[in-house]
Amino acid sequence: MNDNMPWSERIGAAAFYLIPLIESLDFAAFIFRDVPALQLLFVPLVPVIQIYEAIPLGRLIVFFGIFFGVVRNDRFSDFIRFNAMQALLVSIILSISGFLLSLLGPSVGSIPLLFETIINTLFLGVLAIAIYSMVQSVRGERAEIPAISEAADLQSR
């Protein structure tokens, strides 16, 4: 644990992971149907989710706001910029996966178990990444995610 890092940076860095976490809810229908108690984890986020979803083009505005306002802004610490970029990359991967699934939907959708497994894996994967990254951020340490962390490091310099 990094005791020298201010708590404001730790909490700020962890907050960026709410973006992919909220966006992963688009893939949560099957798992919430099978494990309804999991929905309780997201109850505290309902007001944030409602605001995020209510803004027209909100996802795009948030993405560019964070990218140009935080990641590319040298006034923020490397820790904040790295975590902001990493959260955006996880969000991008989730968006690309959703797009590919919509293209492959008819062929994959004809095999319901395969489709449901892919959707559940995406949701649970992002949930695990978000929780791990938030915990590491609060500890004042970088969340090392293979390939994504390297790309985030390159973009946030």
GIRA-V482051 format. One record per pair of residues at least 24 apart in sequence whose C-alpha atoms are under 7 Angstrom apart, sorted by the first residue. I is the first residue (numbers start at 1). GAP is how many residues later the second one is. D is the distance in Angstrom with one decimal. If there is no record, write none. Layout:
BEGIN
I;GAP;D
I;GAP;D
END
This chain:
BEGIN
1;138;5.1
1;139;6.0
1;140;6.6
2;137;6.4
2;138;4.9
2;139;6.5
5;135;6.2
9;71;6.5
10;127;5.3
10;128;4.7
10;130;5.7
11;127;6.0
13;67;5.1
13;70;5.6
13;71;6.6
13;124;5.9
14;119;6.9
14;120;4.4
14;123;5.3
14;124;6.4
16;67;6.9
16;68;5.6
16;71;6.0
17;70;5.2
17;113;5.5
17;117;6.6
19;68;7.0
19;72;7.0
20;67;6.4
20;70;6.2
20;71;4.7
20;106;6.9
21;105;6.5
21;106;6.2
21;109;6.2
22;27;6.6
24;99;5.4
24;102;6.5
27;92;5.6
27;93;6.8
27;95;7.0
27;96;5.5
28;92;6.8
28;95;5.9
30;86;6.7
30;90;6.8
31;89;6.1
63;25;7.0
71;85;5.5
72;84;6.7
81;75;5.6
82;70;5.8
82;71;5.9
82;74;5.4
85;67;5.2
85;71;6.5
86;62;6.5
86;63;6.3
86;66;5.0
89;59;6.8
END
